[in-house]
Every structure is written in C-alpha cells, then in structure tokens.
Amino acid sequence: MDSVADDHDGDRVPWELLSALRDGLLDEGTAARLRSRAAADPHVADRLAALDRVPQQLAALAADAETADAVPPDVTARVERALRSCPPPGRRRWRRWGRR
C-alpha cells in the first residue's frame, strides 16, 4: 500500500484529503487512487457526496439576505484580523498517510 487512498478504511480517510481531492489539490497518482477507492467503497463515496453538497447548502443559507441575522461587529473584526494574519493561500503538500 503506497498512499492514504490505500491505507485506510473508508471511515478513516481524512476529510481533509477528500476535500483536497474535490478541490483538485492532489497529485494525479494520489487522486486516481482515491477516486478508485471512492468507486469501490460506498463510505468514501458518501463522504465525497457530502462534500459536494456543502456549496449548495451554504448558498441556500445566503439566498435570503432579508431574513439572515446580522453579523455582530466584534465577530466581523475578529474574522478580518484572522484573515489578515494568515499567509496567502498556496498549494499544500500532502503527507502520505501510513508512511513513516
């Protein structure tokens, strides 16, 4: 077994790895193995489907701005400070799970 896609049961494949697959952040070999796992393992496929639903669910929450609660100013300020303190996004190298 040479990757996380092969090393774990479906319930142990990290959500972060599945999210990286969905976002196109994995190298082709790892992505292919993980897609193969999803085709063979219903639990992994269900987790990927759940990730696919997130954007639609978030969009539904924002669809009606009139009924949405206002974000408190202190929360907005904390989020803005946190975002300014973060380094710019980049491609993350994924460590191969199961290898030491």
C-alpha positions in Angstrom: 0.0 0.0 0.0 1.6 3.2 -1.0 -0.9 6.0 -0.2 -3.6 7.1 2.1 -6.1 6.1 -0.5 -5.0 2.5 0.0 -4.0 2.6 3.7 -7.3 3.2 5.5 -10.8 2.0 5.8 -13.3 4.5 4.3 -14.3 5.9 7.6 -10.6 6.7 8.3 -9.8 8.5 5.1 -9.3 12.1 6.4 -11.9 14.6 5.4 -9.1 17.0 4.5 -7.8 14.6 1.9 -11.2 14.1 0.4 -11.7 17.9 0.3 -8.3 18.2 -1.4 -9.4 15.7 -4.0 -12.6 17.6 -4.6 -10.6 20.8 -5.0 -8.0 19.4 -7.4 -5.1 19.8 -5.0 -3.7 16.2 -5.1 -1.1 14.9 -7.4 -2.6 12.7 -10.2 -1.5 9.4 -8.7 -3.0 10.0 -5.3 -6.1 11.5 -6.9 -6.5 8.4 -9.1 -6.1 6.0 -6.2 -8.6 8.0 -4.1 -11.1 8.1 -6.9 -10.7 4.3 -7.3 -11.3 3.9 -3.5 -14.5 6.0 -3.8 -15.8 3.9 -6.6 -15.2 0.7 -4.6 -16.1 1.9 -1.1 -19.6 3.3 -0.5 -18.5 5.1 2.7 -15.8 7.1 0.9 -18.3 7.8 -1.9 -20.8 9.1 0.6 -18.3 11.3 2.2 -17.3 12.8 -1.2 -21.0 13.3 -2.0 -21.5 15.1 1.4 -18.6 17.5 0.5 -20.2 18.1 -2.9 -23.4 19.2 -1.2 -21.7 21.8 1.0 -21.6 24.7 -1.6 -25.3 24.2 -2.4 -26.2 24.1 1.3 -24.2 27.3 2.0 -25.7 29.0 -1.0 -29.2 28.2 0.3 -28.4 29.8 3.6 -27.4 33.0 1.9 -30.2 33.1 -0.6 -32.5 35.3 1.5 -30.4 38.2 2.9 -33.5 39.9 4.3 -34.1 37.1 6.9 -30.4 36.5 7.7 -29.1 37.6 11.1 -26.7 40.5 11.0 -23.1 39.5 11.9 -22.1 41.2 15.1 -19.3 43.8 14.6 -16.9 42.1 17.0 -17.2 38.8 15.0 -16.5 40.7 11.8 -13.5 42.4 13.3 -12.1 39.0 14.6 -12.5 37.4 11.2 -10.9 40.3 9.4 -7.9 40.2 11.9 -7.6 36.4 11.4 -7.6 36.7 7.6 -5.0 39.5 7.6 -2.7 37.4 9.8 -2.8 34.3 7.5 -0.2 33.7 4.9 -1.5 33.8 1.3 -3.0 30.5 0.1 -0.8 28.1 -1.7 -0.7 24.5 -2.7 -0.4 22.3 0.3 1.8 19.2 0.0 0.0 16.2 1.5 2.0 13.9 3.6 1.4 10.3 2.6 -0.5 8.7 5.5 0.7 5.4 6.7 4.3 6.0 5.9 6.9 6.9 8.4 
